[in-house]
Amino acid sequence: MRRDLMKILCCPVCKGDLLLTAAEENDEEVLEGTLRCEACRVDYPIVEGIPNLLPQNACED
């Protein structure tokens, strides 16, 4: 995930800001990490450079 995407990404549930925590990155993108919505207290994983922004309850249906 490129860092410049943070300008347009928001929480899919409440539309709030996301906080990026990078665990692994290279010169171009974040490869592993987390996007956290402080308002919802929900973490969205970044795996192999791809953020998973599906709401958690959507996976349970």
C-alpha positions in Angstrom: 0.0 0.0 0.0 1.4 3.4 -1.0 1.6 5.9 1.9 0.0 8.6 -0.3 -3.3 6.6 -0.2 -3.7 7.7 3.4 -5.0 11.0 2.0 -8.1 9.3 0.6 -8.6 6.3 2.9 -11.1 6.4 5.7 -12.8 3.9 8.0 -15.5 2.0 6.1 -17.8 2.0 9.1 -17.7 5.5 10.5 -15.7 7.4 7.7 -13.2 8.5 10.4 -9.4 8.9 9.9 -7.2 5.9 10.0 -3.8 5.6 11.7 -1.1 3.7 9.8 1.3 1.5 11.7 3.9 0.0 9.4 5.6 -3.3 10.4 7.4 -3.8 7.1 8.0 -1.4 4.2 10.2 -0.7 1.3 11.0 2.5 -0.6 7.7 2.4 -2.4 5.0 1.0 -0.1 4.0 -0.5 3.2 4.1 -4.3 2.9 2.8 -5.3 6.3 1.1 -3.3 9.0 -2.2 -2.0 10.4 -4.7 0.7 9.7 -6.5 1.6 12.9 -9.7 3.6 13.4 -9.5 5.2 16.8 -13.2 6.1 16.8 -14.3 2.5 16.2 -11.3 0.9 17.8 -11.0 -1.5 14.9 -7.8 -2.6 13.2 -7.6 -3.3 9.5 -4.6 -5.4 8.4 -2.2 -4.7 5.6 -0.9 -8.0 4.2 1.6 -8.2 1.3 0.9 -4.5 0.5 -2.9 -4.9 0.4 -5.1 -3.3 3.0 -8.2 -5.3 4.0 -10.8 -2.7 4.7 -13.8 -5.1 5.0 -15.7 -4.4 8.2 -15.3 -7.2 10.6 -19.0 -8.0 11.0 -19.2 -8.3 7.1 -17.0 -11.3 7.3 -19.2 -13.1 9.9 -22.4 -12.9 7.8 
